[in-house]
Amino acid sequence: MPEGVLHAVVYHEEDGFIARCLEVEVTSDGDTADDAKANLEEALALYFEGNEDWETPTLDHAQVATVTPRVA
């Protein structure tokens, strides 16, 4: 498991909550925000199992932004 902190966004959907890691493509869900976060932590542990050399990418100056895609 890598040293350091990973970041996630947790949001509500129709049937529960989604937790998505920002540094790697790992996502999980749960009935509550806390469940989704705990399930993401477990999924990340499995993702990194046997890959102790992985280095956590930095998210310097990261921002949460709302964007509106233009539809042609």
N, C-alpha and C positions, 0 to 999 in steps of 0.2 A: 504494500500500500504506500502511496506517495506521502511524503511529509508535506505539511502545510494545509491550507484551507481551500476547499473548492466552493464555488458559488452556485446557487440554484435560484430559479424563479418558481414560485408556487402559485397556481391560479385555479380558480373554481371553474368547473365545467358542469354540464347538465347532470351527470351521474356521480359527481364527486370532485376530487382535486387532483391536479397534475403537478408533479415536481420534475423540473428539467434542469440538469446540470449545464452550466454555461461553458465550462472548459472542455468537456468531452460529450459525445453524443449518447448520453444515458438519460433515460426518462422513466418515471414510475408514476403510480397513482395510488389513491387511497380514498376512503370514505370521508376523512377529515384532512385538513392541511397537515396536521401532525403525523397522521398515518402516511400520507404521501411522502413527506420528508423522511420518515423512518424507513419506508420502503426504498426510497432513493439511496439512502445510506447503505442499505443491504445490497442493492444492485451495484453500487459503485465498488463495494468490497469484492463482489464476485468479478466485476470487470477488471479490477487491478490484481486479482489473485494470480500469483506467479510472475508478476511484472513489477518487481520492487525497484527497478531502475528508472521507471517513468518519472519524469520531472513535471511538476505542476506549472502550467503556463501562467504567466501573470496577466491580470486584467487591469493594468494601470489606467487610471482615468476613465474607467467604465461608467456608463450612464444608462439609465433606463429611459427609453424614448418611445413615444407613440408615433407611428408612421402611417401614412395613408397611401397605399399603392394606387397608381393611376391605371385605370382600365381603358384600353384602346377601343 
